[in-house]
Amino acid sequence: MADTADTRTPAEIEADIRRRREVLAETLDEIGMRVHPKTLVGDAKAKVVSHVDHTLGRAYVQVNRVVSEVRTQFVDAEGAPRVERIVPVALLAVGVVGLFALGARRRRDR
């Protein structure tokens, strides 16, 4: 059978109880701070900001990739513009803008 006799003095027991209370008080303070509404809101905001930053970072990379791909369509390896590709796109853009302008003018005339 195990010896259950406590060989500590009453002063040692009181010191142990005091230390244990201090540890428990710190733990309760920490729990109180974690469940405080301001802390919860701050954590939620931080999580949203992190997610938005991550999403914007991914979007930035995707846009850079698309811009690079478009640039390779209109610029050759030396950096000179590819006129044979730029002229048709410019004519198409002018035509689309002209159609929009003509449509807006017709609506005003009615």
C-alpha positions as CSV (number, residue, x, y, z in Angstrom):
1,M,0.0,0.0,0.0
2,A,1.3,3.5,-0.9
3,D,2.3,5.9,1.8
4,T,-0.2,8.9,1.6
5,A,1.3,10.8,4.5
6,D,2.1,14.4,3.5
7,T,5.5,15.4,4.8
8,R,5.1,19.1,3.9
9,T,4.9,21.7,6.6
10,P,1.8,23.9,6.8
11,A,3.8,26.9,5.5
12,E,4.8,24.8,2.4
13,I,1.2,23.8,1.8
14,E,0.0,27.4,2.1
15,A,2.8,28.5,-0.4
16,D,1.7,25.7,-2.8
17,I,-2.0,26.8,-2.5
18,R,-0.9,30.5,-3.1
19,R,1.1,29.5,-6.2
20,R,-1.8,27.4,-7.5
21,R,-4.2,30.3,-7.0
22,E,-1.9,32.6,-8.9
23,V,-1.7,30.2,-11.8
24,L,-5.5,29.7,-11.8
25,A,-6.0,33.5,-11.7
26,E,-3.7,34.0,-14.7
27,T,-5.5,31.2,-16.6
28,L,-8.9,32.8,-15.8
29,D,-7.6,36.2,-17.0
30,E,-6.4,34.7,-20.2
31,I,-9.7,32.9,-20.8
32,G,-11.6,36.1,-20.0
33,M,-9.5,38.0,-22.6
34,R,-10.0,35.3,-25.2
35,V,-13.8,35.4,-24.9
36,H,-14.1,39.2,-24.5
37,P,-16.3,40.6,-27.3
38,K,-13.6,43.0,-28.5
39,T,-11.1,40.2,-28.7
40,L,-13.6,38.1,-30.7
41,V,-14.4,40.9,-33.1
42,G,-10.7,41.7,-33.5
43,D,-9.9,38.1,-34.3
44,A,-12.8,37.9,-36.8
45,K,-11.6,41.1,-38.5
46,A,-8.1,39.8,-38.6
47,K,-9.3,36.6,-40.2
48,V,-11.3,38.5,-42.8
49,V,-8.4,40.8,-43.6
50,S,-6.1,37.8,-44.0
51,H,-8.6,36.1,-46.4
52,V,-9.1,39.3,-48.4
53,D,-5.3,39.8,-48.6
54,H,-4.9,36.2,-49.8
55,T,-7.7,36.6,-52.4
56,L,-6.3,39.9,-53.6
57,G,-2.8,38.4,-53.9
58,R,-4.1,35.5,-56.0
59,A,-6.1,38.0,-58.2
60,Y,-3.0,40.1,-58.6
61,V,-0.9,37.1,-59.8
62,Q,-3.7,36.1,-62.2
63,V,-4.0,39.6,-63.6
64,N,-0.2,39.8,-64.1
65,R,-0.3,36.4,-65.8
66,V,-3.0,37.6,-68.2
67,V,-1.2,40.9,-68.9
68,S,2.0,39.0,-69.7
69,E,0.1,36.7,-72.1
70,V,-1.6,39.6,-73.8
71,R,1.8,41.5,-74.1
72,T,3.4,38.4,-75.8
73,Q,0.6,38.6,-78.4
74,F,1.3,42.2,-79.3
75,V,5.1,42.4,-78.7
76,D,7.8,40.2,-80.2
77,A,10.8,38.8,-78.4
78,E,12.9,42.0,-79.0
79,G,10.2,44.2,-77.6
80,A,9.1,45.6,-80.9
81,P,5.3,45.9,-81.5
82,R,3.7,43.4,-83.8
83,V,1.9,45.6,-86.2
84,E,0.1,42.7,-88.0
85,R,-1.7,42.0,-84.7
86,I,-2.1,45.6,-83.4
87,V,-3.8,47.1,-86.4
88,P,-6.8,44.7,-86.6
89,V,-7.4,45.0,-82.9
90,A,-7.3,48.8,-83.1
91,L,-9.7,48.8,-86.1
92,L,-12.1,46.6,-84.1
93,A,-11.9,48.9,-81.1
94,V,-12.7,51.9,-83.2
95,G,-15.6,50.1,-84.9
96,V,-17.1,49.1,-81.5
97,V,-16.7,52.6,-80.1
98,G,-18.3,53.9,-83.3
99,L,-21.3,51.6,-83.0
100,F,-21.8,52.6,-79.4
101,A,-21.7,56.3,-80.4
102,L,-24.1,55.7,-83.2
103,G,-26.5,53.8,-80.9
104,A,-26.3,56.6,-78.3
105,R,-27.0,59.2,-81.0
106,R,-30.0,57.3,-82.3
107,R,-31.5,57.1,-78.8
108,R,-31.1,60.9,-78.3
109,D,-32.8,61.6,-81.6
110,R,-35.9,59.7,-80.7
